[in-house]
Amino acid sequence: MARPGGSAWTALARQGVLQCGAGRWSRGVQGSRRGASTAVDEVEPQGGGGGTVAGSRPDLGTLDADSEVFAQAISSSSVLTTVRECRQQYPGSVLLVRVGDFYELYFEQADEVGGAVLGLQVVDKKFRSGTVRFTGFPARSLLRYVEILVARHGLSVALCEQFQEPMRRSFTRKVTRVITPGTLIDESCLDDIGVHNYILCIADASAPVAPRTEAQVRRRRGRPRKSPDSTPPSEADAGDAVADEVPLCLAWLDLATGSFMASTSSSAGLSADLARIRPREILVSDSDARVQSLVASMFPAHAPGRPAVARVPAASFAQYMAAQPADSGALAGPLNPNSQYPMAAPALGASPDRLLAAAELADGERAAACALLSYVAATQLGLLPPLQPPRRYSAESHMRMSAATMDALELVRPAGGAGASATTTLLGEINLTRTSAGSRLLATRLTAPSTSADIIEQRLDLVEFFSAAPRVRELIRARLANVGDIERAVNKLSLNCGGPHDLLEIARSLREVAHIKQALDDHVDAASRPPDAAVAAPPQQARRQRPTASAASHRKRPEMAAIVRRHAQALQALPGLVRDIGDRIRSDAERDVRAFGFLKPNCNEQITQLHAQLAAKHQERQQLQQQWQAAYACASLRLDSMPALGHFIEVARRDAARLQESGA
């Protein structure tokens, strides 16, 4: 990957990465403190009430590292040293630091975010040389609080995890992921997984982009020329454009599903594009005041559902246009220009430069896609999910509707605002899909209906085919009910955010896909044969009969069967992957959290040896427990262990006093 210019990324870090949309803030009821000062009880976030003024966001400015209080406290705490380093690297994000079984916030973020937004109790945490403001919540509640910060209030969150050194009790901490509204992939943090969670990048098509290298020119030779209306205007033409008609290029991506699109637009049509795409986050160049003001004019400061807006370096719009090899160097992310942890090469999918090289995009669209991929790679610290090359969205082949039209028709968003029921929309009324992917596809087709007669005819043929086959239709609907969200599961695993339940969901879904494919193949073979009545009827009688809808359907059966067969052939059941997951992952891994690990003991030789050693240790502990029970005549004596306490002995209250008196 190409390394971006250091000055641009440093300037971005100094100004704060995210200029997020305004949210509503509320102060919750203060909870009671329990236990040691290293942890604070979680408090249910409260709505309404006082607190920060609606429409404002907490001041997440840079930390005053020169203050006397900070200097005294940091001298005796490695945690505060980490806080200082991470706050300097991620000045525009809420920093959540993992300490034991809690995530903690320090200094002014403890009050302005932990107290005012999350409703947590804020206390003074003592160090040897001073005190600092502090709050926190249990690690098990992370997704709940991330949903409040990111999904509801449009903030970005930097997760600083802890890692234990091998054979040592010391920990190191580093930021492993930056969560922004457009890169949120956890289902529990999203309002509706049946719609896409897009992050959109807008580029000025009239702005100059980096010149193509000789290698890029060679790759593009022989490719068909794009139509004039899809090519961004040149610099000479841009000067003739009127001020209210700015040519724009768009690229948008759903990180959870891998849906990646690009298109051309204009300032006049941007409102309709935003209503169709419905992005949660918008990226603009930090040096393009014209696009920044245009986006700001689209969303009033206190408008509900206002997307977050992030300004990215202008250099990122040409980052992958130099066509350098994928292993040419690590990418220093825009959110962390001075990171000491180089970004790893994507484990799955193509590298960004090869990904864009395989796409047929105009220069402005490619520049927007460059900036988008750069931003995503930075927030995920170099990990990219498996993405397909961006597909070009053709505005000419889809119906364009204005934002006012879509709101008036209530296609996907109720007219009553966020408080209205989603079932009052057209999507809510007709959405009988059985999968999340099907719901997303239906929403996309409602907001951008096709104007191609061929595509419309093919869709109607599919409807007619399954309407005439109720048995196979119900069979497939029953199978689809067991199909999970494979797209999200795969991308979560590739971003190190998944778990064994995602692997089991993939295997379960692929097994259902195999049944669906077989049912379609069997039915298509039977449906391709002509009906017996048509074969038995004499030719003269067939000519005298008046054509009916059923007869027309019979004539189209071969065409409909060909369409269904083409879709069935595209289904890949991947039996090898299903077999590998079944051989290695315990089937009860998503339910039994008490068991040690989610791999089957016999999945490979090393795991088998480790399980044998673990079983021997369990047996040794059981024997020791029995010996002590007999030695002290205490049947309630138990040997147990916890990560925070290590190994310990537990006895019933009735036996504790007797053992103490005996001096045991």
Solvent accessible surface area in square Angstrom, and as a share of the most:
residue,aa,sasa,rsa
1,M,12,0.05
2,A,13,0.10
3,R,150,0.55
4,P,14,0.09
5,G,39,0.37
6,G,50,0.48
7,S,94,0.61
8,A,25,0.20
9,W,3,0.01
10,T,40,0.23
11,A,51,0.40
12,L,0,0.00
13,A,10,0.08
14,R,189,0.69
15,Q,76,0.34
16,G,10,0.09
17,V,2,0.01
18,L,4,0.02
19,Q,64,0.29
20,C,12,0.07
21,G,3,0.03
22,A,29,0.22
23,G,10,0.10
24,R,186,0.68
25,W,12,0.04
26,S,19,0.12
27,R,117,0.43
28,G,7,0.07
29,V,104,0.60
30,Q,90,0.40
31,G,18,0.17
32,S,86,0.55
33,R,102,0.37
34,R,175,0.64
35,G,67,0.64
36,A,72,0.56
37,S,38,0.24
38,T,71,0.41
39,A,17,0.13
40,V,1,0.01
41,D,35,0.18
42,E,56,0.25
43,V,20,0.11
44,E,108,0.49
45,P,24,0.15
46,Q,69,0.31
47,G,70,0.68
48,G,50,0.48
49,G,75,0.72
50,G,53,0.51
51,G,39,0.38
52,T,45,0.26
53,V,117,0.67
54,A,63,0.48
55,G,16,0.15
56,S,40,0.26
57,R,74,0.27
58,P,9,0.05
59,D,102,0.53
60,L,11,0.05
61,G,32,0.31
62,T,97,0.56
63,L,22,0.11
64,D,91,0.47
65,A,27,0.21
66,D,136,0.71
67,S,36,0.23
68,E,124,0.55
69,V,84,0.49
70,F,3,0.01
71,A,52,0.40
72,Q,77,0.34
73,A,0,0.00
74,I,25,0.13
75,S,87,0.56
76,S,27,0.18
77,S,14,0.09
78,S,83,0.54
79,V,24,0.14
80,L,0,0.00
81,T,44,0.26
82,T,19,0.11
83,V,3,0.01
84,R,78,0.29
85,E,70,0.32
86,C,8,0.05
87,R,3,0.01
88,Q,101,0.45
89,Q,36,0.16
90,Y,5,0.02
91,P,7,0.04
92,G,8,0.07
93,S,4,0.02
94,V,0,0.00
95,L,7,0.03
96,L,0,0.00
97,V,1,0.00
98,R,58,0.21
99,V,30,0.17
100,G,36,0.35
101,D,85,0.44
102,F,46,0.19
103,Y,6,0.02
104,E,0,0.00
105,L,0,0.00
106,Y,6,0.02
107,F,25,0.10
108,E,53,0.24
109,Q,2,0.01
110,A,0,0.00
111,D,49,0.26
112,E,60,0.27
113,V,0,0.00
114,G,0,0.00
115,G,2,0.02
116,A,4,0.03
117,V,5,0.03
118,L,1,0.00
119,G,0,0.00
120,L,0,0.00
121,Q,43,0.19
122,V,24,0.14
123,V,16,0.09
124,D,78,0.40
125,K,19,0.08
126,K,162,0.69
127,F,41,0.17
128,R,209,0.76
129,S,50,0.32
130,G,21,0.21
131,T,58,0.34
132,V,6,0.04
133,R,91,0.33
134,F,0,0.00
135,T,0,0.00
136,G,0,0.00
137,F,0,0.00
138,P,8,0.05
139,A,21,0.16
140,R,196,0.71
141,S,10,0.07
142,L,26,0.13
143,L,79,0.39
144,R,82,0.30
145,Y,0,0.00
146,V,0,0.00
147,E,26,0.12
148,I,3,0.02
149,L,0,0.00
150,V,0,0.00
151,A,16,0.12
152,R,144,0.53
153,H,20,0.09
154,G,13,0.13
155,L,0,0.00
156,S,1,0.00
157,V,0,0.00
158,A,0,0.00
159,L,9,0.05
160,C,0,0.00
161,E,36,0.16
162,Q,41,0.18
163,F,85,0.35
164,Q,104,0.46
165,E,53,0.24
166,P,109,0.69
167,M,198,0.88
168,R,149,0.54
169,R,215,0.79
170,S,45,0.29
171,F,92,0.38
172,T,66,0.38
173,R,38,0.14
174,K,63,0.27
175,V,6,0.03
176,T,46,0.27
177,R,25,0.09
178,V,0,0.00
179,I,3,0.01
180,T,0,0.00
181,P,3,0.02
182,G,1,0.01
183,T,0,0.00
184,L,2,0.01
185,I,0,0.00
186,D,13,0.07
187,E,58,0.26
188,S,80,0.51
189,C,1,0.00
190,L,20,0.10
191,D,127,0.66
192,D,75,0.39
193,I,51,0.26
194,G,5,0.05
195,V,31,0.18
196,H,38,0.17
197,N,7,0.04
198,Y,22,0.08
199,I,0,0.00
200,L,0,0.00
201,C,0,0.00
202,I,2,0.01
203,A,8,0.06
204,D,16,0.08
205,A,9,0.07
206,S,12,0.08
207,A,46,0.35
208,P,98,0.62
209,V,58,0.33
210,A,35,0.27
211,P,117,0.73
212,R,101,0.37
213,T,49,0.28
214,E,129,0.58
215,A,34,0.26
216,Q,12,0.05
217,V,57,0.33
218,R,132,0.48
219,R,100,0.36
220,R,53,0.19
221,R,170,0.62
222,G,86,0.82
223,R,65,0.24
224,P,113,0.71
225,R,229,0.84
226,K,53,0.22
227,S,58,0.37
228,P,125,0.79
229,D,92,0.48
230,S,10,0.07
231,T,74,0.43
232,P,22,0.14
233,P,47,0.29
234,S,62,0.40
235,E,118,0.53
236,A,81,0.63
237,D,80,0.41
238,A,23,0.18
239,G,67,0.64
240,D,121,0.63
241,A,43,0.34
242,V,93,0.53
243,A,96,0.74
244,D,110,0.57
245,E,69,0.31
246,V,6,0.03
247,P,22,0.14
248,L,1,0.01
249,C,0,0.00
250,L,0,0.00
251,A,0,0.00
252,W,7,0.02
253,L,0,0.00
254,D,1,0.00
255,L,2,0.01
256,A,1,0.01
257,T,14,0.08
258,G,9,0.09
259,S,25,0.16
260,F,5,0.02
261,M,22,0.10
262,A,0,0.00
263,S,2,0.02
264,T,36,0.21
265,S,19,0.12
266,S,23,0.15
267,S,14,0.09
268,A,77,0.60
269,G,13,0.13
270,L,0,0.00
271,S,45,0.29
272,A,12,0.09
273,D,4,0.02
274,L,11,0.06
275,A,14,0.11
276,R,33,0.12
277,I,7,0.03
278,R,54,0.20
279,P,11,0.07
280,R,65,0.24
281,E,0,0.00
282,I,0,0.00
283,L,0,0.00
284,V,1,0.00
285,S,13,0.08
286,D,44,0.23
287,S,85,0.55
288,D,27,0.14
289,A,76,0.59
290,R,112,0.41
291,V,1,0.01
292,Q,41,0.18
293,S,68,0.44
294,L,31,0.15
295,V,3,0.02
296,A,58,0.45
297,S,85,0.55
298,M,50,0.22
299,F,41,0.17
300,P,91,0.58
301,A,63,0.49
302,H,134,0.60
303,A,24,0.19
304,P,119,0.75
305,G,81,0.78
306,R,60,0.22
307,P,8,0.05
308,A,3,0.02
309,V,23,0.13
310,A,0,0.00
311,R,68,0.25
312,V,1,0.01
313,P,0,0.00
314,A,47,0.36
315,A,44,0.34
316,S,1,0.01
317,F,21,0.09
318,A,31,0.24
319,Q,10,0.04
320,Y,8,0.03
321,M,3,0.01
322,A,39,0.30
323,A,27,0.21
324,Q,81,0.36
325,P,87,0.55
326,A,25,0.19
327,D,129,0.67
328,S,54,0.35
329,G,29,0.28
330,A,31,0.24
331,L,4,0.02
332,A,27,0.21
333,G,1,0.01
334,P,1,0.01
335,L,3,0.01
336,N,8,0.04
337,P,21,0.13
338,N,107,0.55
339,S,36,0.23
340,Q,123,0.54
341,Y,76,0.29
342,P,106,0.67
343,M,19,0.09
344,A,58,0.45
345,A,75,0.58
346,P,22,0.14
347,A,83,0.64
348,L,83,0.41
349,G,49,0.47
350,A,47,0.37
351,S,11,0.07
352,P,0,0.00
353,D,16,0.08
354,R,151,0.55
355,L,5,0.03
356,L,2,0.01
357,A,19,0.15
358,A,69,0.54
359,A,3,0.02
360,E,75,0.34
361,L,0,0.00
362,A,4,0.03
363,D,43,0.22
364,G,4,0.04
365,E,0,0.00
366,R,15,0.06
367,A,2,0.02
368,A,0,0.00
369,A,0,0.00
370,C,0,0.00
371,A,0,0.00
372,L,0,0.00
373,L,0,0.00
374,S,1,0.00
375,Y,2,0.01
376,V,0,0.00
377,A,0,0.00
378,A,2,0.02
379,T,0,0.00
380,Q,6,0.03
381,L,30,0.15
382,G,1,0.01
383,L,36,0.18
384,L,5,0.03
385,P,2,0.02
386,P,42,0.27
387,L,12,0.06
388,Q,131,0.58
389,P,43,0.27
390,P,5,0.03
391,R,149,0.54
392,R,74,0.27
393,Y,22,0.09
394,S,39,0.25
395,A,32,0.25
396,E,119,0.53
397,S,36,0.24
398,H,51,0.23
399,M,95,0.43
400,R,119,0.43
401,M,26,0.12
402,S,54,0.35
403,A,27,0.21
404,A,76,0.59
405,T,54,0.31
406,M,10,0.04
407,D,66,0.34
408,A,83,0.64
409,L,102,0.50
410,E,48,0.22
411,L,13,0.06
412,V,21,0.12
413,R,112,0.41
414,P,18,0.12
415,A,78,0.60
416,G,63,0.61
417,G,30,0.29
418,A,102,0.79
419,G,82,0.79
420,A,34,0.27
421,S,60,0.39
422,A,70,0.54
423,T,87,0.51
424,T,75,0.44
425,T,3,0.02
426,L,71,0.35
427,L,15,0.07
428,G,34,0.33
429,E,117,0.52
430,I,79,0.40
431,N,48,0.25
432,L,133,0.66
433,T,56,0.33
434,R,103,0.37
435,T,26,0.15
436,S,24,0.16
437,A,46,0.36
438,G,21,0.20
439,S,12,0.08
440,R,4,0.01
441,L,92,0.46
442,L,42,0.21
443,A,2,0.02
444,T,64,0.37
445,R,96,0.35
446,L,29,0.15
447,T,5,0.03
448,A,7,0.06
449,P,36,0.23
450,S,12,0.08
451,T,70,0.41
452,S,31,0.20
453,A,72,0.56
454,D,102,0.53
455,I,74,0.38
456,I,71,0.36
457,E,89,0.40
458,Q,75,0.33
459,R,73,0.27
460,L,101,0.50
461,D,10,0.05
462,L,43,0.21
463,V,98,0.56
464,E,60,0.27
465,F,10,0.04
466,F,49,0.21
467,S,75,0.48
468,A,73,0.57
469,A,8,0.06
470,P,74,0.46
471,R,196,0.72
472,V,9,0.05
473,R,79,0.29
474,E,93,0.42
475,L,68,0.34
476,I,18,0.09
477,R,78,0.28
478,A,61,0.47
479,R,78,0.28
480,L,57,0.29
481,A,49,0.38
482,N,73,0.38
483,V,23,0.13
484,G,21,0.20
485,D,14,0.07
486,I,44,0.23
487,E,76,0.34
488,R,0,0.00
489,A,1,0.01
490,V,48,0.27
491,N,5,0.02
492,K,14,0.06
493,L,52,0.26
494,S,10,0.07
495,L,7,0.03
496,N,121,0.62
497,C,33,0.20
498,G,31,0.30
499,G,16,0.15
500,P,29,0.18
501,H,79,0.35
502,D,4,0.02
503,L,46,0.23
504,L,21,0.10
505,E,37,0.17
506,I,10,0.05
507,A,3,0.02
508,R,90,0.33
509,S,0,0.00
510,L,11,0.06
511,R,116,0.42
512,E,19,0.09
513,V,19,0.11
514,A,43,0.33
515,H,87,0.39
516,I,11,0.06
517,K,56,0.24
518,Q,105,0.47
519,A,18,0.14
520,L,13,0.07
521,D,47,0.24
522,D,77,0.40
523,H,50,0.22
524,V,1,0.01
525,D,80,0.42
526,A,47,0.36
527,A,15,0.12
528,S,43,0.28
529,R,150,0.55
530,P,88,0.56
531,P,33,0.21
532,D,122,0.63
533,A,80,0.62
534,A,65,0.50
535,V,105,0.61
536,A,85,0.66
537,A,33,0.25
538,P,66,0.42
539,P,89,0.56
540,Q,99,0.44
541,Q,75,0.33
542,A,53,0.41
543,R,175,0.64
544,R,183,0.67
545,Q,104,0.46
546,R,211,0.77
547,P,100,0.63
548,T,82,0.48
549,A,89,0.69
550,S,64,0.41
551,A,34,0.26
552,A,36,0.28
553,S,20,0.13
554,H,62,0.28
555,R,158,0.58
556,K,59,0.25
557,R,71,0.26
558,P,80,0.50
559,E,99,0.44
560,M,6,0.03
561,A,1,0.01
562,A,47,0.36
563,I,13,0.07
564,V,3,0.01
565,R,83,0.30
566,R,123,0.45
567,H,96,0.43
568,A,0,0.00
569,Q,110,0.49
570,A,74,0.57
571,L,56,0.28
572,Q,117,0.52
573,A,18,0.14
574,L,87,0.43
575,P,95,0.60
576,G,26,0.25
577,L,77,0.38
578,V,20,0.11
579,R,148,0.54
580,D,64,0.33
581,I,10,0.05
582,G,33,0.32
583,D,78,0.41
584,R,109,0.40
585,I,10,0.05
586,R,36,0.13
587,S,83,0.54
588,D,45,0.23
589,A,12,0.09
590,E,79,0.35
591,R,169,0.62
592,D,41,0.21
593,V,130,0.75
594,R,219,0.80
595,A,41,0.32
596,F,152,0.64
597,G,46,0.44
598,F,81,0.34
599,L,57,0.28
600,K,63,0.27
601,P,67,0.42
602,N,117,0.60
603,C,23,0.14
604,N,77,0.40
605,E,130,0.58
606,Q,124,0.55
607,I,32,0.16
608,T,62,0.36
609,Q,96,0.43
610,L,90,0.45
611,H,47,0.21
612,A,61,0.47
613,Q,109,0.49
614,L,49,0.25
615,A,60,0.46
616,A,57,0.44
617,K,132,0.56
618,H,93,0.41
619,Q,113,0.50
620,E,102,0.46
621,R,77,0.28
622,Q,89,0.39
623,Q,90,0.40
624,L,65,0.33
625,Q,20,0.09
626,Q,98,0.44
627,Q,113,0.50
628,W,82,0.29
629,Q,38,0.17
630,A,84,0.65
631,A,77,0.60
632,Y,95,0.36
633,A,79,0.61
634,C,1,0.01
635,A,83,0.64
636,S,21,0.14
637,L,7,0.03
638,R,113,0.41
639,L,25,0.13
640,D,61,0.32
641,S,45,0.29
642,M,97,0.43
643,P,143,0.90
644,A,82,0.63
645,L,124,0.62
646,G,32,0.31
647,H,150,0.67
648,F,61,0.25
649,I,91,0.46
650,E,93,0.42
651,V,45,0.26
652,A,28,0.22
653,R,221,0.81
654,R,186,0.68
655,D,17,0.09
656,A,32,0.25
657,A,59,0.46
658,R,101,0.37
659,L,23,0.11
660,Q,144,0.64
661,E,152,0.68
662,S,81,0.52
663,G,65,0.63
664,A,73,0.57
